[in-house]
């Protein structure tokens, strides 16, 4: 990445099936192994009540800050490949249980809407399970068109999200 343009991106990580803490830690390692990408830092792990559909196990969530030379679409494609490698099947069910969920939460100051990719994540301002871990590692990051992370986290409260470590 020495002579390449490098961006800072934030990736939301979640799992509630098949050893979710282990799956989140595996995902952090896998993110660091992506081409032209490295994990700069990551939050602690958080336990979160299910969002959208309550009849499923609690989630374990985290957020990673990555430095990447991948464009947003290429990074998303890499994230989807990591999900698939951990057994994630995308069957169209929204907010259901999953072995791994990786979301491209933000990518520098980029605002992007195209088929299958919206950056920043369209529901970021509603989700404590993203904002609390993100506030831990980047409280002053200004999410383009949304606001400063610390302010957004304060506005949503805990929503049943609590740190594990």
Secondary structure, 3 states (H helix, E strand, C coil): CCCCCCEEEEEEEEECCCCHHHHHHHHHHHHHCCCCEEEEEECCCEEECCCCCCCCCCEEEEEEEEEECCCHHHHHHHHHHHHHHCCCCCCCCCCCCCCCEEEEEEECCCCEEECCEEECCCCHHHCHHHHHHHHHHHCCCEECCCEEHHHHHHHHCCCCEEECC
